[in-house]
Amino acid sequence: MTIEEIINKTVMLMVFQSDGLDAAGIKEKKFYAKVVGRDSIGLWIENPKLETTRVRDDKGTLIPPDKRQHEEHLAYVLVPWGNIRSVVHFPDREGFDTVEDEEVKSIGGGLYL
């Protein structure tokens, strides 16, 4: 098996630490994610619903806390090779690699922007 074979597949990732990745929605040391690419720095994974909250409007003015709204975005997150402890692929688990067969949910919690 090679890394190229898990592109566009859902895998279990185990990382050494989640510190530094929490802003991208990764708060656990073990989680499931779809791998969307790889490069010399690490694995690119998908966070299908990264939650953010805007604190400034388009003009740069602060939005009052009671008027701020949560937003969800599709985001690709780079997990550096040095932080990856293990990647677990489940080749025989039917439906595991297709988003249609599972509820799409955020990897982690919200983020303020």
C-alpha positions as CSV (number, residue, x, y, z in Angstrom):
1,M,0.0,0.0,0.0
2,T,1.2,3.5,-0.8
3,I,0.0,7.0,0.3
4,E,-1.3,7.6,-3.2
5,E,-3.8,4.7,-2.7
6,I,-5.5,6.6,0.2
7,I,-6.2,9.8,-1.8
8,N,-10.0,10.4,-1.7
9,K,-10.4,7.7,0.9
10,T,-11.5,8.1,4.5
11,V,-8.8,7.0,7.0
12,M,-8.2,7.1,10.7
13,L,-5.4,9.5,11.5
14,M,-3.4,9.4,14.7
15,V,-1.3,12.5,15.4
16,F,1.4,13.1,18.1
17,Q,-0.3,16.3,19.2
18,S,-3.4,18.3,18.2
19,D,-1.9,21.6,19.5
20,G,-1.6,24.0,16.6
21,L,-4.2,22.1,14.5
22,D,-7.2,23.1,16.7
23,A,-7.8,26.3,14.7
24,A,-8.4,24.0,11.7
25,G,-10.9,22.0,13.7
26,I,-8.6,19.2,14.8
27,K,-8.9,18.8,18.6
28,E,-8.3,15.1,19.1
29,K,-5.2,12.9,18.6
30,K,-7.2,10.3,16.8
31,F,-9.9,11.1,14.2
32,Y,-11.4,10.1,10.8
33,A,-10.9,12.3,7.8
34,K,-10.9,12.1,4.0
35,V,-7.4,12.5,2.5
36,V,-7.5,14.9,-0.4
37,G,-3.8,15.1,-1.3
38,R,-0.2,14.9,-0.1
39,D,2.9,16.9,-0.7
40,S,6.4,17.1,0.8
41,I,5.1,18.8,3.9
42,G,2.3,16.4,4.9
43,L,-1.2,15.0,4.2
44,W,-4.0,17.3,3.1
45,I,-7.3,16.3,4.7
46,E,-10.9,17.5,4.4
47,N,-12.8,19.2,7.1
48,P,-16.3,19.3,5.5
49,K,-17.8,21.7,8.0
50,L,-15.2,24.0,9.6
51,E,-17.1,26.3,11.8
52,T,-16.1,29.9,12.0
53,T,-17.6,33.1,13.5
54,R,-16.9,36.4,11.8
55,V,-16.0,39.2,14.3
56,R,-15.5,41.9,11.7
57,D,-17.6,42.9,8.7
58,D,-16.3,43.5,5.2
59,K,-15.3,47.1,6.1
60,G,-13.3,45.9,9.1
61,T,-15.7,47.1,11.7
62,L,-16.2,44.9,14.8
63,I,-19.5,43.0,14.8
64,P,-21.3,43.2,18.2
65,P,-21.2,39.7,19.9
66,D,-25.0,39.4,19.8
67,K,-25.0,39.9,16.0
68,R,-22.2,37.5,15.1
69,Q,-23.3,34.4,13.2
70,H,-21.7,31.0,12.9
71,E,-20.6,29.9,9.4
72,E,-19.6,26.5,8.0
73,H,-17.0,26.1,5.3
74,L,-15.4,23.2,3.4
75,A,-11.7,23.4,4.3
76,Y,-8.6,21.5,3.4
77,V,-6.2,21.1,6.3
78,L,-2.5,20.3,6.0
79,V,-1.3,17.8,8.7
80,P,2.6,17.9,8.7
81,W,4.4,14.5,8.3
82,G,6.2,15.1,11.6
83,N,3.0,15.1,13.5
84,I,1.5,12.0,11.9
85,R,1.9,9.0,14.2
86,S,-0.1,6.5,12.0
87,V,-2.6,6.3,9.2
88,V,-5.2,3.5,9.2
89,H,-7.0,2.6,6.1
90,F,-10.0,0.2,6.0
91,P,-10.1,-1.2,2.5
92,D,-12.9,-3.8,3.1
93,R,-15.3,-1.5,5.0
94,E,-18.1,-0.9,2.6
95,G,-19.4,2.6,2.2
96,F,-16.7,4.0,4.5
97,D,-15.0,6.0,1.7
98,T,-18.1,7.7,0.3
99,V,-19.5,10.8,1.9
100,E,-23.0,9.9,0.7
101,D,-23.1,6.9,3.1
102,E,-22.2,8.9,6.2
103,E,-23.4,12.1,7.8
104,V,-21.1,15.0,7.0
105,K,-19.9,16.6,10.2
106,S,-17.2,18.9,11.4
107,I,-13.9,17.4,12.6
108,G,-13.7,19.8,15.5
109,G,-15.4,22.8,17.1
110,G,-15.7,26.4,16.0
111,L,-13.2,29.1,15.2
112,Y,-13.4,32.9,15.5
113,L,-12.2,35.0,12.5
